[in-house]
Amino acid sequence: MSDHSTVLDRTDSLCPVCLKTIPAEMVERGGKVFLDKTCPQHGPQSVYLWPDANQYRWFQAFSMPPWRPPSWKPVVQTETSAGCPLDCGLCSIHAKHPTVAEIEVTLRCNLRCPVCFMAAGDAPADPSMETIASMFAAIRRDSGLQTAVQLTGGEPTVRKDLPEILRLGRDLGFCAIEVNTNGIVIGGDPGYIRALKQAGISGIYLQFDGLTRQVYQQIRGADLLETKLRAVEHCRLAGVQAVLAMTVIWGINHDQLGDVLRFALENQDVIAGVAYQPAFSSGRFDVTSERSLTMGDVVLMLAAQSGGLLDPYDFWPLGCSHPLCSCATYIVNDHGNRVPFTRYLTPEEYVQSFDPESPQGSVFADIAARRHPELGPGLSVVVMNYMDAMTVDVNRLKECSMVEVMEDGRMIPFCAYQLSDRHGKRLYPALGRVGSLRPPEKAHV
């Protein structure tokens, strides 16, 4: 480690080799931010975190109080013994309530993407409908019906009974149920998304990595561009909104951030938002990239590619989680001019107007609807900052609001659930099928 370092913060992290918890420091070197840590067995390690130390400080200072919806009472699903992130439950030291809960309805997939945090191989049996009902019931009991639910996998559309799963969630009282999908089935059959709409889907989270065929060949292992475009069109015809989810990898599609933004703006009648996700190394990562990217990198590159529409400081941390976990802006139309909504707010007004029940993609949209209803619907632009075993920060995990629901009802922070060592061995088994802490709860519709 360099002697010319300024310590910005301290936390606990993991050794990426043995996954043991070790102390770590965020340090500034050469105007950039790094995470430095030393494992007693595997030695010193340093990983790049942020391109601009001043912007990092600005984000870090943007912390929201740990507000909770009045309807939500803190729950303890697991006892704290080994410490974060080894006792994820929710546990007694978790600071923020879930706003998005993911249910893996299958671990099967109709692709084998070179980049996939699930690293799906031979998939085990799908959760039964009774098990999925108990998972919905656990969210209702321990997080509340205001929680947005995302059905994910694997690829959820490989299940023939996906419409029935949507109806089940609706019957239990959930209003926002989104399907996370690669779009192959939706792009191939316009009637399929209509069936999902009739079953109660609120939208799709569509894997959308760029606007050239080569991007999909490299990241997904197949030329899927036309399939993606048809999926968007079929959603338009069915009246179902889509959020485009772009996995960003340097050297493959980092130069298409602005193109995807412009595509979304040109199709706002069906596209509600874009979520940029810098690739992280949990799971399978079978591509070559010369450098890793973080939320800070994507913010700077997207602003540079936006044709003057966006500035890096138009992106503000989302108060539903730790300020370094995700950020967003909301592009509105003000008398024919597209403007980032964050320019209408002061930080103080943001704190005053923040709704702790708003999920990640809706934080600024909900504030805009209350404070400036005359502006009408806009486009949410979110940048995520997922963690792997090299970058994991326990302080961030404690404030995670995006959780994975296990078959036994536990809710584990997304990044903790996906953690794997350098050899791909997971910290937590898929669906929590080993070490279940309590029997599934029966759902009462």
C-alpha positions in Angstrom: 0.0 0.0 0.0 1.2 3.5 -0.8 2.3 5.8 2.1 0.6 8.8 0.3 -2.9 7.9 1.4 -5.6 9.8 3.3 -8.1 7.6 5.2 -11.6 8.7 4.4 -13.5 6.0 6.4 -13.2 2.6 8.1 -15.4 -0.5 7.8 -15.2 -4.3 7.8 -14.9 -6.2 4.5 -14.1 -9.8 3.4 -11.1 -11.5 2.1 -12.1 -12.6 -1.5 -10.1 -15.8 -1.1 -11.4 -17.2 2.2 -14.4 -14.9 2.8 -13.3 -14.1 6.4 -14.3 -10.8 7.8 -11.4 -8.4 8.0 -10.9 -4.6 8.8 -10.7 -2.3 5.9 -10.1 1.4 5.1 -11.4 3.7 2.3 -8.4 5.8 1.3 -7.7 8.6 -1.1 -4.7 8.2 -3.4 -4.0 10.4 -6.4 -7.5 11.9 -6.2 -9.2 8.4 -6.4 -10.7 6.2 -3.7 -9.5 2.7 -2.9 -10.5 0.0 -0.4 -7.4 -1.3 1.5 -7.5 -4.4 3.6 -5.2 -7.2 4.8 -6.1 -10.8 5.4 -3.8 -12.5 8.0 -3.7 -15.6 5.8 -3.8 -14.1 2.2 -2.1 -10.8 2.7 -2.8 -7.2 1.7 -5.4 -6.3 -0.9 -6.4 -3.0 -2.5 -9.4 -2.4 -4.9 -10.5 0.7 -6.8 -13.7 2.2 -5.6 -14.3 5.7 -7.1 -12.7 7.9 -9.8 -13.1 11.3 -7.9 -12.5 11.6 -4.2 -14.3 14.9 -4.0 -17.4 13.5 -5.6 -17.1 10.4 -3.3 -17.1 12.7 -0.2 -20.1 14.6 -1.6 -22.1 11.3 -2.0 -21.0 10.0 1.4 -22.2 13.2 3.1 -25.7 12.7 1.6 -27.0 10.4 4.2 -30.6 10.1 5.1 -32.0 9.4 8.5 -33.0 5.7 8.9 -36.7 6.5 8.4 -39.2 3.6 8.3 -42.8 3.4 7.1 -45.3 3.7 10.0 -46.6 0.3 9.1 -43.3 -1.4 9.5 -42.0 -2.8 12.7 -38.3 -3.9 12.8 -38.0 -7.7 12.8 -35.2 -10.0 13.8 -35.1 -13.1 11.6 -31.6 -14.3 12.6 -29.5 -14.0 15.7 -26.3 -12.0 15.5 -23.3 -14.3 16.4 -20.6 -14.3 13.7 -21.4 -10.7 12.6 -22.2 -9.0 9.4 -22.4 -10.3 6.6 -22.4 -13.8 8.1 -25.7 -13.6 10.0 -27.9 -12.1 7.3 -31.5 -12.5 8.1 -32.7 -9.6 8.6 -30.7 -9.3 11.8 -30.9 -6.9 14.8 -28.2 -4.5 13.4 -29.9 -4.0 10.0 -30.6 -0.3 9.8 -33.1 0.2 6.9 -36.3 -1.5 5.9 -36.7 -3.4 2.6 -38.2 -1.4 -0.3 -37.6 -4.1 -3.0 -37.9 -7.8 -2.2 -36.8 -10.3 -4.9 -38.2 -13.8 -5.1 -36.3 -16.3 -7.2 -39.1 -18.3 -8.8 -36.6 -20.5 -10.7 -32.9 -21.0 -11.1 -33.3 -22.3 -14.6 -32.5 -20.1 -17.6 -32.9 -20.1 -21.4 -29.5 -18.5 -21.8 -26.0 -19.1 -20.6 -24.7 -15.5 -20.4 -20.9 -15.1 -20.0 -21.8 -12.5 -17.4 -24.3 -13.6 -14.8 -24.3 -13.1 -11.0 -26.2 -16.4 -10.6 -23.6 -18.4 -12.5 -26.4 -20.8 -13.3 -25.3 -24.4 -14.2 -27.4 -27.4 -13.5 -30.4 -25.8 -11.8 -32.2 -27.4 -8.9 -35.9 -27.9 -8.8 -38.1 -24.8 -8.9 -39.7 -23.6 -5.7 -43.2 -25.0 -5.4 -46.2 -22.8 -5.5 -46.8 -23.4 -1.8 -43.2 -22.3 -1.1 -43.6 -19.1 -3.2 -46.8 -18.4 -1.4 -44.9 -18.6 1.9 -42.2 -16.3 0.6 -44.9 -13.7 -0.4 -46.4 -14.1 3.1 -43.0 -13.5 4.7 -42.6 -10.2 2.8 -46.1 -9.2 3.9 -45.4 -10.1 7.5 -41.9 -8.8 7.9 -41.8 -5.9 5.5 -45.3 -4.9 4.6 -47.5 -4.7 1.5 -46.0 -1.4 0.4 -42.8 -3.4 -0.5 -42.2 -3.7 -4.2 -41.7 -7.3 -5.3 -39.5 -8.4 -8.2 -39.9 -12.0 -9.5 -36.5 -13.0 -10.7 -34.3 -16.1 -11.3 -32.8 -17.6 -13.4 -35.3 -16.5 -16.0 -38.8 -16.3 -14.6 -40.5 -16.7 -18.0 -39.3 -20.4 -18.3 -42.0 -21.2 -15.7 -45.3 -22.1 -17.3 -47.2 -21.0 -14.2 -45.7 -17.4 -14.0 -49.1 -15.9 -14.5 -50.4 -17.9 -11.6 -47.5 -16.6 -9.4 -48.4 -13.1 -10.3 -52.1 -13.7 -9.4 -51.0 -15.2 -6.1 -49.0 -12.1 -5.2 -51.9 -9.8 -6.2 -54.4 -11.9 -4.1 -52.1 -11.5 -1.1 -52.4 -7.7 -1.5 -49.2 -6.7 -3.3 -49.6 -3.8 -5.7 -46.2 -3.6 -7.4 -45.0 -6.9 -8.8 -42.3 -6.7 -11.5 -40.7 -9.5 -13.5 -36.9 -9.4 -14.1 -36.4 -10.9 -17.6 -34.1 -11.3 -20.5 -37.1 -10.6 -22.8 -36.7 -13.7 -25.0 -40.2 -15.1 -24.4 -41.8 -11.6 -24.3 -40.0 -10.7 -27.6 -41.1 -13.9 -29.2 -44.8 -13.9 -28.4 -46.9 -10.6 -28.1 -49.6 -12.6 -26.4 -47.4 -13.6 -23.5 -47.0 -10.1 -22.0 -50.7 -9.5 -22.4 -51.3 -12.6 -20.3 -48.9 -11.3 -17.7 -50.8 -8.0 -17.6 -54.1 -9.8 -17.1 -52.4 -11.6 -14.2 -51.4 -8.4 -12.5 -47.9 -7.5 -13.6 -46.9 -3.9 -12.8 -43.9 -3.8 -15.2 -40.8 -5.6 -16.5 -37.2 -5.1 -15.6 -35.7 -5.8 -19.0 -32.0 -6.9 -19.5 -30.9 -4.3 -22.2 -27.2 -4.0 -22.6 -26.9 -1.7 -25.7 -28.0 -1.1 -29.2 -25.6 -3.2 -31.3 -25.5 -6.9 -32.0 -21.9 -7.3 -30.9 -22.7 -6.2 -27.3 -25.2 -9.1 -26.9 -22.8 -11.6 -28.5 -20.1 -10.7 -26.0 -22.2 -10.3 -22.8 -25.1 -12.7 -23.4 -23.5 -15.2 -25.9 -26.2 -14.6 -28.6 -27.4 -11.9 -31.0 -30.5 -10.6 -29.1 -30.8 -7.0 -30.3 -34.0 -7.6 -32.4 -35.5 -9.7 -29.6 -35.0 -6.9 -27.1 -36.5 -4.4 -29.5 -39.5 -6.6 -30.1 -39.9 -7.1 -26.3 -40.1 -3.3 -25.9 -42.7 -3.1 -28.7 -44.8 -5.9 -27.3 -44.8 -4.2 -23.9 -46.0 -1.0 -25.7 -48.8 -2.8 -27.4 -49.9 -4.5 -24.1 -49.7 -1.3 -22.1 -47.0 -2.6 -19.7 -44.1 -0.3 -18.7 -40.5 -1.4 -18.9 -37.3 -0.4 -17.1 -34.1 -1.1 -19.1 -31.4 -2.7 -17.1 -27.9 -2.2 -18.7 -25.0 -4.2 -17.4 -22.0 -1.9 -18.1 -18.6 -3.4 -18.9 -15.5 -1.4 -20.0 -14.4 -2.2 -23.5 -17.8 -3.8 -24.5 -20.6 -1.3 -24.0 -19.3 1.6 -21.8 -19.6 3.9 -24.9 -23.3 3.2 -25.3 -24.6 4.7 -22.1 -25.8 7.8 -23.9 -27.3 5.8 -26.8 -29.4 3.8 -24.3 -30.5 6.9 -22.5 -31.6 8.5 -25.8 -33.5 5.3 -26.8 -35.4 5.4 -23.5 -36.2 9.1 -23.9 -37.5 8.5 -27.4 -39.8 5.7 -26.1 -41.1 7.1 -22.9 -44.6 6.0 -23.6 -43.4 2.5 -22.7 -40.0 2.9 -20.9 -40.3 4.3 -17.4 -36.6 4.2 -16.5 -33.1 3.0 -17.2 -30.9 1.2 -14.6 -27.2 1.2 -15.2 -25.4 -1.6 -13.4 -21.6 -1.7 -13.5 -20.6 -5.3 -13.7 -19.3 -7.0 -10.6 -17.5 -10.3 -10.1 -20.0 -12.3 -8.0 -21.1 -15.4 -9.9 -19.9 -15.9 -13.5 -17.7 -13.3 -15.3 -16.3 -15.0 -18.4 -15.3 -11.8 -20.3 -12.1 -9.8 -20.5 -12.2 -6.2 -19.4 -9.2 -3.9 -18.9 -10.7 -2.1 -16.0 -13.5 -2.3 -13.5 -16.2 0.3 -13.3 -18.1 1.7 -10.3 -21.1 3.9 -9.9 -18.8 7.0 -9.9 -17.4 6.0 -13.3 -20.8 5.4 -14.9 -22.1 8.8 -13.6 -19.2 10.6 -15.1 -19.4 8.7 -18.4 -23.1 9.0 -18.7 -23.0 12.8 -18.2 -20.3 13.1 -20.8 -22.4 11.0 -23.3 -25.7 12.8 -22.6 -25.1 15.7 -25.1 -25.2 18.3 -22.3 -28.4 17.0 -20.8 -26.8 15.7 -17.6 -24.1 16.9 -15.2 -22.5 14.4 -12.7 -23.9 16.3 -9.8 -27.5 15.9 -11.2 -27.2 12.3 -9.7 -28.1 12.2 -6.0 -27.9 9.3 -3.7 -31.1 7.4 -3.1 -32.2 7.7 0.5 -33.7 4.2 0.7 -30.2 2.7 1.1 -26.6 3.7 1.9 -25.6 6.9 -0.1 -22.8 4.9 -1.9 -25.2 2.1 -3.0 -27.2 3.8 -5.7 -28.0 7.2 -7.1 -30.5 8.6 -9.6 -32.0 11.6 -11.3 -35.4 12.0 -12.9 -35.6 13.7 -16.3 -38.8 15.8 -16.7 -40.3 17.8 -19.5 -40.7 21.4 -18.5 -42.4 23.3 -21.3 -40.6 21.3 -24.0 -37.2 21.3 -22.3 -35.8 18.1 -20.7 -34.4 18.9 -17.3 -33.0 16.7 -14.5 -35.5 17.1 -11.6 -32.8 17.2 -9.0 -32.1 20.8 -10.2 -35.5 21.7 -8.8 -34.5 20.6 -5.3 -32.2 21.7 -2.5 -30.7 18.9 -0.3 -32.9 20.2 2.5 -36.0 19.9 0.4 -35.0 16.4 -0.6 -34.8 15.3 3.0 -38.1 16.9 3.8 -39.9 15.4 0.8 -38.3 11.9 0.9 -40.8 9.0 1.2 -39.3 6.0 3.0 -41.8 3.8 1.2 -40.5 4.7 -2.3 -38.5 1.9 -4.0 -35.2 2.8 -5.7 -36.5 3.7 -9.1 -39.4 5.8 -7.8 -37.7 8.1 -5.2 -37.5 11.2 -7.3 -40.6 10.4 -9.4 -42.7 10.3 -6.2 -41.2 13.6 -5.0 -41.9 15.2 -8.4 -45.5 14.0 -8.5 -46.1 15.6 -5.1 -44.1 18.9 -5.5 -44.5 19.5 -9.2 -47.5 17.6 -10.6 -47.7 20.0 -13.6 -44.5 18.4 -15.0 -46.1 15.0 -15.7 -44.3 11.7 -15.9 -40.6 11.7 -16.5 -37.8 9.1 -17.0 -36.0 7.6 -13.9 -32.3 7.2 -14.5 -30.7 5.0 -11.8 -27.0 3.9 -11.4 -26.4 1.0 -9.1 -23.2 0.2 -7.2 -23.3 -3.6 -6.4 -20.6 -5.1 -4.3 -18.5 -8.3 -4.6 -16.1 -9.9 -2.2 -13.3 -7.4 -3.1 -15.5 -4.3 -2.7 -17.9 -5.4 0.0 -18.4 -2.8 2.8 -20.3 -4.0 5.8 -21.5 -0.5 6.6 -23.3 -0.4 3.3 -24.8 -3.9 3.8 -26.4 -2.7 7.0 -28.3 -0.1 5.1 -29.4 -2.2 2.2 -33.0 -1.9 1.1 -33.0 -4.5 -1.7 -33.3 -8.0 -0.3 -33.5 -11.6 -1.6 -36.2 -13.7 0.0 -35.2 -17.2 1.0 -37.5 -20.2 1.0 -37.6 -20.1 4.8 -38.7 -16.5 4.8 -35.4 -14.8 5.7 -34.6 -11.7 3.8 -30.9 -11.3 2.9 -29.4 -8.0 1.4 -28.9 -8.5 -2.3 -25.1 -8.0 -2.4 -24.6 -10.3 0.6 -26.7 -13.0 -1.0 -24.7 -12.9 -4.2 -21.2 -12.9 -2.6 -18.9 -15.6 -3.8 -15.1 -16.2 -3.4 -12.6 -16.1 -6.2 -13.5 -19.7 -7.1 -17.2 -19.1 -7.3 -18.1 -20.6 -4.0 -21.1 -18.8 -2.6 -21.4 -17.4 0.9 -25.1 -18.1 0.9 -26.7 -21.1 -0.9 -29.2 -20.3 -3.6 -32.7 -19.9 -2.1 -31.2 -20.6 1.3 -31.8 -24.3 0.9 -29.1 -25.2 3.3 -29.4 -24.2 7.0 -33.0 -23.2 7.0 -33.8 -21.4 10.2 -37.5 -21.9 10.4 -40.3 -23.6 8.5 -42.1 -21.7 5.7 -45.2 -19.7 6.8 -48.5 -20.6 5.3 -50.0 -17.9 3.2 -53.6 -16.9 3.9 -55.2 -15.2 0.9 
